[in-house]
Amino acid sequence: MIAAQTAFETKMLLRNGEQLLLTVIIPSLLLVLFSTVDIIDTGTGASVDFLTPGVLALAVMSTAFTGQAIATGFERRYGVLKRLGASPLPRWALMTAKTLSVLVTEVLQIVLLTVIAFALGWSPEGSPFAVLLLLVLGTAAFSGLGLLMAGTLKAEATLAAANLVFVLLLVGGGVIVPLDKFPDTAQTLLGLLPISALSEGLREVLQHGAGMPWGDLGVLVVWAVLGLGAAARFFRWE
């Protein structure tokens, strides 16, 4: 049942035009545009080496947070979650299927973005295990926050808030614009955001060949625990 629901959730996610725009097209266009056009000073080295980790983080956020929040919010509004909750599929299994569909979509995104990055001359370094751990914790953090928003706000409010947060974190989360371009106080605060921790952690590993970025991992763990805990406590199915 979980496998069937996961396949269904994944198909619905990929067939939705807005979700496809957020999860695939926007990250791909940003990677190509800012890697080939000298718009932002990304420091020494090739622009693609700086941008790819941030765009990978953006892809995780767009799927696990923005896309999942909007889709789940409207499913809740139209009574889909209520009906599924009364079906033979347990509610925990439904949430598991949603999480698995997010992971499947992320794998497709990462493969596509990796292919594009290599075509643009990307030269990654570092430990694949550290990258995988960062991506998993980032997914958990954003998934918890997305479900919390979808389960507590009205669908229209979720749509507006999720898109607004996406734009704000795209600009101020170290995805495209380096955090050192912001004032010192702002850098400290922005560095505590999950998107900043994920993008900077991936950048430390993939661009600079660093070991395990424990500080960024710690930030993601805190957000994952808080987000998933709050979602489990306050999520409303109706």
Sequence and secondary structure as in RCSB ss.txt:
>XXXX:A:sequence
MIAAQTAFETKMLLRNGEQLLLTVIIPSLLLVLFSTVDIIDTGTGASVDFLTPGVLALAVMSTAFTGQAIATGFE
RRYGVLKRLGASPLPRWALMTAKTLSVLVTEVLQIVLLTVIAFALGWSPEGSPFAVLLLLVLGTAAFSGLGLLMA
GTLKAEATLAAANLVFVLLLVGGGVIVPLDKFPDTAQTLLGLLPISALSEGLREVLQHGAGMPWGDLGVLVVWAV
LGLGAAARFFRWE
>XXXX:A:secstr
 HHHHHHHHHHHHHH HHHHIIIIIHHHHHHHHHHHS  S   SS HHHHHHHHHHHHHHHIIIIIIHHHHHHHH
HHTTHHHHHHTSSS HHHHHHHHHHHHHHHHHHHHHHHHHHHHHTT    S HHHHHHHHHHHHHHHHHHHHHHH
HHS HHHHHHHHHHHHHHHHHHSSSSS GGGS HHHHHHHTTSHHHHHHHHHHHHHTT  S  HHHHHHHHHHHH
HHHHHHHHH    
